[in-house]
Amino acid sequence: PGLNRRGRVTLRGLIIAAGAAMFVSACSEEAPVKQEEATATALQGGQYEASWKVASVRSVDKTTPATNLKQDASGTTLACIPADGTIDPALFAEDGHSCTAKNPYVRNGRIGLDLTCKRKGTSGEVRQSVSGSFKSDTLDAEVSTTTYLAGAGDYAMTRTVTAKRVGECPPASQAENAAEAAAEGGTEGVGG
């Protein structure tokens, strides 16, 4: 009978000691903090480099698409985003296109933008719909393009674009010179 009683006391002491040890160790460790990046409210101003890739391109009028871009083509584009977070259409434009933005939405980590572009020497429009997400200094988007050209060569194209802030915007005169060089066939824009 004495052994049972001593065994119970020892077992009870063991249980109490184990419980106290668990309690102390649980209190001494900080609970893991799940760190999620807060949704950005706007893009940080600066120079952005966009890497793009053609996911698909197809004729919509059964002629050869009037673009130099082909399936799986890729490249980079540079554009400046001012301090107010307004996205420069040049970030998504094909080479030789001048674009205007309509219906811009750049809030709460989401981007939506419609571009209407003109191509030098071609009648008609190139329309692009941009949809994606952003953090304070990066963006990921899908660009859906449909053309409405006066002649043959209408096409539909989808590109993926990933951009990151690479520094401050160059002074206005340098930015204008870079834009002019791109419009004259430089390497900053998307081929087209």
Contacts in CASP RR format, 6 or more apart in sequence:
PFRMAT RR
TARGET T0000
AUTHOR 0000-0000-0000
METHOD contacts of the structure
MODEL  1
PGLNRRGRVTLRGLIIAAGAAMFVSACSEEAPVKQEEATATALQGGQYEA
SWKVASVRSVDKTTPATNLKQDASGTTLACIPADGTIDPALFAEDGHSCT
AKNPYVRNGRIGLDLTCKRKGTSGEVRQSVSGSFKSDTLDAEVSTTTYLA
GAGDYAMTRTVTAKRVGECPPASQAENAAEAAAEGGTEGVGG
37 135 0 8 1.000
39 108 0 8 1.000
39 109 0 8 1.000
40 109 0 8 1.000
40 134 0 8 1.000
40 135 0 8 1.000
40 136 0 8 1.000
41 107 0 8 1.000
41 108 0 8 1.000
41 109 0 8 1.000
42 84 0 8 1.000
42 85 0 8 1.000
42 106 0 8 1.000
42 107 0 8 1.000
42 136 0 8 1.000
43 81 0 8 1.000
43 85 0 8 1.000
43 87 0 8 1.000
43 106 0 8 1.000
43 134 0 8 1.000
43 136 0 8 1.000
43 137 0 8 1.000
43 139 0 8 1.000
44 81 0 8 1.000
44 85 0 8 1.000
44 136 0 8 1.000
44 137 0 8 1.000
44 165 0 8 1.000
45 80 0 8 1.000
45 81 0 8 1.000
45 82 0 8 1.000
45 83 0 8 1.000
45 85 0 8 1.000
45 165 0 8 1.000
45 169 0 8 1.000
46 80 0 8 1.000
46 81 0 8 1.000
46 82 0 8 1.000
46 83 0 8 1.000
46 165 0 8 1.000
46 167 0 8 1.000
46 168 0 8 1.000
46 169 0 8 1.000
47 78 0 8 1.000
47 79 0 8 1.000
47 80 0 8 1.000
47 165 0 8 1.000
47 166 0 8 1.000
47 167 0 8 1.000
47 168 0 8 1.000
47 169 0 8 1.000
47 170 0 8 1.000
48 78 0 8 1.000
48 79 0 8 1.000
48 80 0 8 1.000
48 81 0 8 1.000
48 91 0 8 1.000
48 139 0 8 1.000
48 163 0 8 1.000
48 164 0 8 1.000
48 165 0 8 1.000
48 166 0 8 1.000
49 76 0 8 1.000
49 77 0 8 1.000
49 78 0 8 1.000
49 163 0 8 1.000
49 164 0 8 1.000
49 166 0 8 1.000
50 76 0 8 1.000
50 77 0 8 1.000
50 78 0 8 1.000
50 79 0 8 1.000
50 91 0 8 1.000
50 92 0 8 1.000
50 161 0 8 1.000
50 162 0 8 1.000
50 163 0 8 1.000
51 74 0 8 1.000
51 75 0 8 1.000
51 76 0 8 1.000
51 161 0 8 1.000
51 162 0 8 1.000
51 163 0 8 1.000
52 74 0 8 1.000
52 75 0 8 1.000
52 76 0 8 1.000
52 77 0 8 1.000
52 143 0 8 1.000
52 159 0 8 1.000
52 160 0 8 1.000
52 161 0 8 1.000
52 162 0 8 1.000
52 190 0 8 1.000
53 72 0 8 1.000
53 73 0 8 1.000
53 74 0 8 1.000
53 75 0 8 1.000
53 159 0 8 1.000
53 160 0 8 1.000
54 69 0 8 1.000
54 70 0 8 1.000
54 71 0 8 1.000
54 72 0 8 1.000
54 73 0 8 1.000
54 74 0 8 1.000
54 157 0 8 1.000
54 158 0 8 1.000
54 159 0 8 1.000
55 71 0 8 1.000
55 142 0 8 1.000
55 158 0 8 1.000
55 159 0 8 1.000
55 160 0 8 1.000
56 71 0 8 1.000
56 156 0 8 1.000
56 157 0 8 1.000
56 158 0 8 1.000
57 65 0 8 1.000
57 67 0 8 1.000
57 69 0 8 1.000
57 70 0 8 1.000
57 71 0 8 1.000
57 155 0 8 1.000
57 156 0 8 1.000
57 157 0 8 1.000
57 158 0 8 1.000
58 65 0 8 1.000
58 155 0 8 1.000
58 156 0 8 1.000
58 157 0 8 1.000
59 65 0 8 1.000
59 153 0 8 1.000
59 154 0 8 1.000
59 155 0 8 1.000
60 146 0 8 1.000
60 147 0 8 1.000
60 154 0 8 1.000
60 155 0 8 1.000
60 156 0 8 1.000
61 152 0 8 1.000
61 153 0 8 1.000
61 154 0 8 1.000
63 152 0 8 1.000
63 153 0 8 1.000
63 154 0 8 1.000
64 152 0 8 1.000
64 153 0 8 1.000
65 153 0 8 1.000
65 154 0 8 1.000
65 155 0 8 1.000
65 157 0 8 1.000
66 122 0 8 1.000
66 147 0 8 1.000
66 149 0 8 1.000
66 152 0 8 1.000
66 153 0 8 1.000
66 154 0 8 1.000
66 155 0 8 1.000
67 94 0 8 1.000
67 155 0 8 1.000
67 157 0 8 1.000
67 191 0 8 1.000
67 192 0 8 1.000
68 95 0 8 1.000
68 191 0 8 1.000
68 192 0 8 1.000
69 94 0 8 1.000
69 157 0 8 1.000
69 190 0 8 1.000
69 191 0 8 1.000
69 192 0 8 1.000
73 191 0 8 1.000
75 190 0 8 1.000
77 90 0 8 1.000
77 91 0 8 1.000
77 92 0 8 1.000
77 93 0 8 1.000
77 188 0 8 1.000
77 189 0 8 1.000
77 190 0 8 1.000
78 166 0 8 1.000
78 178 0 8 1.000
78 188 0 8 1.000
78 189 0 8 1.000
79 87 0 8 1.000
79 88 0 8 1.000
79 90 0 8 1.000
79 91 0 8 1.000
80 88 0 8 1.000
80 169 0 8 1.000
80 170 0 8 1.000
80 175 0 8 1.000
81 87 0 8 1.000
81 88 0 8 1.000
81 91 0 8 1.000
81 165 0 8 1.000
81 169 0 8 1.000
82 88 0 8 1.000
82 169 0 8 1.000
85 106 0 8 1.000
86 104 0 8 1.000
86 106 0 8 1.000
87 101 0 8 1.000
87 104 0 8 1.000
87 106 0 8 1.000
87 111 0 8 1.000
87 113 0 8 1.000
89 99 0 8 1.000
89 100 0 8 1.000
89 101 0 8 1.000
89 113 0 8 1.000
89 115 0 8 1.000
89 117 0 8 1.000
90 99 0 8 1.000
90 179 0 8 1.000
90 182 0 8 1.000
90 188 0 8 1.000
90 189 0 8 1.000
91 161 0 8 1.000
91 163 0 8 1.000
92 99 0 8 1.000
92 113 0 8 1.000
92 115 0 8 1.000
92 128 0 8 1.000
92 130 0 8 1.000
92 141 0 8 1.000
92 143 0 8 1.000
92 161 0 8 1.000
92 190 0 8 1.000
93 99 0 8 1.000
93 115 0 8 1.000
93 117 0 8 1.000
93 128 0 8 1.000
93 189 0 8 1.000
93 190 0 8 1.000
94 117 0 8 1.000
94 119 0 8 1.000
94 126 0 8 1.000
94 145 0 8 1.000
94 189 0 8 1.000
94 190 0 8 1.000
94 191 0 8 1.000
94 192 0 8 1.000
95 182 0 8 1.000
95 185 0 8 1.000
95 186 0 8 1.000
95 189 0 8 1.000
95 190 0 8 1.000
95 191 0 8 1.000
95 192 0 8 1.000
96 119 0 8 1.000
96 120 0 8 1.000
96 182 0 8 1.000
96 183 0 8 1.000
96 185 0 8 1.000
96 189 0 8 1.000
96 191 0 8 1.000
96 192 0 8 1.000
97 117 0 8 1.000
97 118 0 8 1.000
97 119 0 8 1.000
97 126 0 8 1.000
97 192 0 8 1.000
98 117 0 8 1.000
98 118 0 8 1.000
98 120 0 8 1.000
98 183 0 8 1.000
99 115 0 8 1.000
99 116 0 8 1.000
99 117 0 8 1.000
99 118 0 8 1.000
99 126 0 8 1.000
99 128 0 8 1.000
100 115 0 8 1.000
100 116 0 8 1.000
100 117 0 8 1.000
101 113 0 8 1.000
101 114 0 8 1.000
101 115 0 8 1.000
102 113 0 8 1.000
102 114 0 8 1.000
102 115 0 8 1.000
102 116 0 8 1.000
103 112 0 8 1.000
103 113 0 8 1.000
103 114 0 8 1.000
104 112 0 8 1.000
104 113 0 8 1.000
105 111 0 8 1.000
105 112 0 8 1.000
105 113 0 8 1.000
106 112 0 8 1.000
106 113 0 8 1.000
106 134 0 8 1.000
109 133 0 8 1.000
109 134 0 8 1.000
109 135 0 8 1.000
110 132 0 8 1.000
110 133 0 8 1.000
110 134 0 8 1.000
111 130 0 8 1.000
111 131 0 8 1.000
111 132 0 8 1.000
111 133 0 8 1.000
111 134 0 8 1.000
111 139 0 8 1.000
111 141 0 8 1.000
112 129 0 8 1.000
112 130 0 8 1.000
112 131 0 8 1.000
112 132 0 8 1.000
113 129 0 8 1.000
113 130 0 8 1.000
113 131 0 8 1.000
114 127 0 8 1.000
114 128 0 8 1.000
114 129 0 8 1.000
114 130 0 8 1.000
115 127 0 8 1.000
115 128 0 8 1.000
115 129 0 8 1.000
115 130 0 8 1.000
116 125 0 8 1.000
116 126 0 8 1.000
116 127 0 8 1.000
117 125 0 8 1.000
117 126 0 8 1.000
117 127 0 8 1.000
117 128 0 8 1.000
118 124 0 8 1.000
118 125 0 8 1.000
118 126 0 8 1.000
119 126 0 8 1.000
119 192 0 8 1.000
120 183 0 8 1.000
122 149 0 8 1.000
122 150 0 8 1.000
123 149 0 8 1.000
123 150 0 8 1.000
123 151 0 8 1.000
124 147 0 8 1.000
124 148 0 8 1.000
124 149 0 8 1.000
124 150 0 8 1.000
125 147 0 8 1.000
125 148 0 8 1.000
125 149 0 8 1.000
126 145 0 8 1.000
126 146 0 8 1.000
126 147 0 8 1.000
126 148 0 8 1.000
126 149 0 8 1.000
127 145 0 8 1.000
127 146 0 8 1.000
127 147 0 8 1.000
127 148 0 8 1.000
128 143 0 8 1.000
128 144 0 8 1.000
128 145 0 8 1.000
129 143 0 8 1.000
129 144 0 8 1.000
130 141 0 8 1.000
130 142 0 8 1.000
130 143 0 8 1.000
130 161 0 8 1.000
131 141 0 8 1.000
131 142 0 8 1.000
131 144 0 8 1.000
132 139 0 8 1.000
132 140 0 8 1.000
132 141 0 8 1.000
132 142 0 8 1.000
133 139 0 8 1.000
133 140 0 8 1.000
133 141 0 8 1.000
134 140 0 8 1.000
137 164 0 8 1.000
137 165 0 8 1.000
138 162 0 8 1.000
138 163 0 8 1.000
138 164 0 8 1.000
138 165 0 8 1.000
139 161 0 8 1.000
139 162 0 8 1.000
139 163 0 8 1.000
140 160 0 8 1.000
140 161 0 8 1.000
140 162 0 8 1.000
140 163 0 8 1.000
141 160 0 8 1.000
141 161 0 8 1.000
141 163 0 8 1.000
142 158 0 8 1.000
142 159 0 8 1.000
142 160 0 8 1.000
142 161 0 8 1.000
143 158 0 8 1.000
143 159 0 8 1.000
143 160 0 8 1.000
143 161 0 8 1.000
144 156 0 8 1.000
144 157 0 8 1.000
144 158 0 8 1.000
145 155 0 8 1.000
145 156 0 8 1.000
145 157 0 8 1.000
145 158 0 8 1.000
145 159 0 8 1.000
146 154 0 8 1.000
146 155 0 8 1.000
146 156 0 8 1.000
147 153 0 8 1.000
147 154 0 8 1.000
147 155 0 8 1.000
147 156 0 8 1.000
148 154 0 8 1.000
159 190 0 8 1.000
169 175 0 8 1.000
170 178 0 8 1.000
178 188 0 8 1.000
181 188 0 8 1.000
182 188 0 8 1.000
182 189 0 8 1.000
END
